């Protein structure tokens, strides 16, 4: 069996992502014939059908889904290997972060890191927690800052920073938060999952309103649309300006530290970033602490 080039793998993944030869070709700036030929070449090499017609588009077969998973890991490892042989201070660092940590935790750390190491090329992926850990597992990201990673993924927690989840609402708006409307993030959010688990613990079934993003949920809480469970890092200014108040709810506040997570073989720039965020002299009170083995 022959080998499949990285370019063909990239083409196949684009086809899989768009469920369309035409849209994949447009994204990659190649002809539809070239995109179709790349997929056909891979199918011939593997002796398996990877895509099939589905309505007006195409869909992956079972074999196609398995192969796409391997392609993501292989291409991610290739990029990681290229980064690993470069000097740490001139390499590339791909950071994945959930929206709350990105806005209220990472930016200050990133500013001081860029000041110290201006030649490192930094890329950010802001996604729900579950998607970030999938990217990290596939070596598409070098380091993730989010909640705890799923078990049995082989990912390693390198450092932690304390944070708590509290229930907040507009001051004086909700005398009994258990009967209020609860504002939720979108699916894949760790905070959403924790909120639903809190409902089970309290044995309540309140009205809910899903707004998707952290920013929308926080703004809606300020406007009095409901209460929400949120990281304490995100509401310091709102509390200071009395736009939100912390509400007493049994079982809260919840201890939910931020985690800095890598694969078992972190890249040199990732190691450099970890060292930086654990250096209290450089980043002050917002420093992470090394995780216990």
Secondary structure, DSSP 4 states (H G I P E B T S, - for coil): -----HHHHHHHHHHHHHT-HHHHHHHHTS-HHHHHHHHHHHHHHHTS--EEEETTEEEE-HHHHHHHHHHHHHHHHHHHHHHHTS-GGGSEEEEEE-HHHIIIIIHHHHHHHHHH-TTSEEEEEE--HHHHHHHHHTTS-SEEEESPPPTTS--EEEEEE--EEEEEESTTT-S-GGGS-EEEE-TT-HHHHHHHHHHHHHT----EEEEESHHHHHHHHHTTS-BEEEEGGGGHHHHHTTS-EEE--TT-SEE--EEEEE-SS--HHHHHHHHHHT-HHHHGGG--EEPP-
